[in-house]
Structures are given as C-alpha cells and as structure tokens.
Amino acid sequence: GNIVKNSSHDTADKAMLAAINQMGKVMNIETIAKHVENISILNRLKETGIDYAQGYYLDKPEYIDKQVEEIIKSMRLRSVKH
C-alpha cells in the first residue's frame, strides 16, 4: 500500500513499483495496485503499466451483501438477454 501511495512523489517507491510490475510481466502475472487514492497515483500506475487498480479514488468499499446482490442482478439481466 505505501509503495503505491508514495509512488507519485518518492523516487525509491516509484522504482520499486516499476520493478514489481516488470517482475509480473516477466512471469506472465497481471499486477494489481491497491490504495489508489487520487488521480496522481492512478496516472503513475498507468505510466508504469500496472494492469488493475483499486482504491477510494476509483470506488468506495461496499458491504459484501450489496456486491453479491449486484452480481445476481447482472447475471439475471444477461440470462434474459440471451
């Protein structure tokens, strides 16, 4: 979390983030960054090539019940369309 948070202004964390991402690419593993709290962090992740991001800037956490409910609704809609 701290590496991601500090990557927009800390040179060492920026290098660490790039190295971790490169390791993922070499190993054919998609990378996910947590703690994306502002546009600056998101832009840094895009520049670095991180595959996925999550955090308060993108969306706030929700209760599991609500998420499950949304997934079920989505599945029903897809099955009705086909």
C-alpha positions in Angstrom: 0.0 0.0 0.0 2.7 2.5 0.9 4.7 1.9 -2.2 1.6 2.8 -4.3 0.6 5.8 -2.2 4.1 7.2 -2.3 4.9 6.4 -5.9 3.8 9.8 -7.2 6.4 11.6 -5.2 9.0 9.2 -3.9 11.7 8.1 -6.3 12.6 4.9 -4.5 8.9 3.8 -4.3 8.5 4.7 -8.0 11.4 2.4 -8.9 10.1 -0.3 -6.6 6.6 -0.2 -8.3 8.2 -0.4 -11.7 10.4 -3.3 -10.7 7.4 -5.2 -9.2 5.4 -4.6 -12.3 8.3 -5.8 -14.5 8.6 -9.0 -12.5 4.9 -9.6 -13.0 5.2 -9.1 -16.8 8.2 -11.5 -17.0 6.3 -14.1 -15.0 3.2 -13.5 -17.1 1.3 -12.4 -13.9 -1.2 -9.5 -14.0 -0.4 -6.7 -11.5 -2.9 -5.1 -9.1 -2.3 -1.9 -7.2 -4.2 -1.1 -4.0 -4.6 2.2 -2.2 -5.3 4.3 -5.3 -6.5 7.5 -3.5 -6.0 10.2 -6.2 -5.5 10.9 -9.9 -1.8 11.4 -9.4 -1.4 7.8 -8.2 -3.7 6.5 -10.9 -1.7 8.3 -13.6 1.6 6.9 -12.2 0.1 3.4 -12.3 -0.9 3.9 -15.9 2.5 5.1 -16.8 4.1 2.1 -15.1 1.8 -0.4 -16.9 0.0 -1.8 -13.9 -2.9 -3.9 -15.1 -5.5 -3.3 -12.4 -6.1 -0.7 -9.7 -8.4 -0.4 -6.7 -8.9 2.2 -4.0 -11.0 5.1 -2.8 -10.3 7.2 -5.8 -12.0 4.6 -8.0 -14.8 3.5 -5.7 -15.5 3.1 -2.1 -15.7 -0.3 -0.4 -19.2 -1.8 -0.2 -20.8 -4.4 2.0 -20.4 -7.9 0.6 -24.2 -8.4 0.6 -24.7 -5.4 -1.7 -22.0 -6.7 -4.0 -23.5 -10.1 -4.2 -26.9 -8.6 -4.9 -25.5 -6.6 -7.8 -23.8 -9.6 -9.3 -27.0 -11.6 -9.1 -29.0 -8.8 -10.8 -26.3 -8.6 -13.5 -26.5 -12.4 -14.1 -30.3 -12.3 -14.4 -30.1 -9.5 -16.9 -27.6 -11.4 -19.0 -29.6 -14.6 -19.0 -32.8 -12.6 -20.0 -30.9 -11.1 -23.0 -29.7 -14.4 -24.3 
